[in-house]
């Protein structure tokens, strides 16, 4: 029986285990229904029940089944103890061992905005903020949806408040934040980037947004702009969350952008159970019938920065004293049924008064210890791939967007459907699951080849 001192240590590190292996749905299977009662005996909050129940079962010796113990032993020395499973799925743990974190690479995020006071997103890392709706400015930023902040944290959040467990793919990056709330504002933001991106040394443009295309990419204003941008910047766009074939969204229909679909890691460190995320839009692109997506990345239950009171905040109508950070919401700023529909402005106005975007006190009641929420969608997968692109640029600062896309696709890993052990088709997974470690190592090999010719522009 574990003593209370050791149990206290485990309790105090609960954020280290949150979002690792979700066993809540498997309690009966593993025969450890007594765990909640044991926790209550210690008089700890209910939200501790969402910690790693496998580990607890092992520590407190409650007669866990062999399956439970095997799962614990399999993960005891695994990197999923340091990073959440969605990051381990892309081999980011190995990248950390190389000391690569995207340091000083600039990523432009065209999204619903950001907040400055989240502990994982230091204001000093935001080089520029512009609101194309005119509702906010760099001194008083907004993120009424809570989408842009979550996306930014997946790209480059420090993970400070979770001891690094929920950090972004490239925690060393800097940001240009372009807030949009409509289709016309997306167009303005892309035009602004075309004129001003190089001024801020932007390397990567993250577009976790989407509109239902009505025509091929050459006649689609957003897709055409994104494709033009992709000649100078690595543009990463969401495939969409429309489930079916031929449902890739714009700007993901543009041939030169990196279009990202999603996988479901089942929130485990075992890659053999990974599947294509059920909602992930599949190719080919409508009208042009191009092969998309280009790659896939984790899209299910992604832990990222929470914006108190935002549209995507599951806690805004709750008292925050019982539930964990493990809340799942399907998301993506996506087609005319969602944010891009002006009617969502009604939601904005309703929730605006509840959102504490600019309070510098990170311990105030608006947080109540809840700094992360889990969201699902190809928006998050897109952010992960943008982070990988930033890692590549740290190694190869002069790389062309074409080369970065080639590295990401060439080093991706094809996955099989666990149900039949057959490879998913190209319209579901593209080149496969992005592999941060393989991508960085490949970039390093190219860098070594070019050290003797510093004037060579990688292409």
Secondary structure, DSSP 8 states (H G I E B T S, - for coil): ---HHHHHHHHHTHHHHTTS---GGGHHHHT-TTHHHHHHHTT--GGGGGS-HHHHHHHTT----HHHHHHHHHHHTSGGGTS-HHHHTTTHHHHHHHT---TT-EEEEEES---S--TTS-GGGEEEEEETTSS-BTTB---SSSHHHHHHHHHH---GGGTTTT--TTTT-EEEEEE--SHHHHHHHHHHHHHHGGGGTEEEEEE-EEB--SS-GGG-HHHHHHHHHTTTSEEEEE--S--STT---BTTTSTTSEEEEEEE-TTSS-GGG-EE-TT---SS-TTT-----SEEEE-SSEEEE--TTSTT-TTTTS-TTS--S--EEE--EETTTTTTSTTHHHHHHHHHTT--SS---TTSTTTTT--EEEEESHHHHHHHHHHHHHHHHHH-TT--HHHHHHHHHHT-B--EETTTTEE--HHHHTT-B--HHHHHHHHHHHHHHHTT-TT----
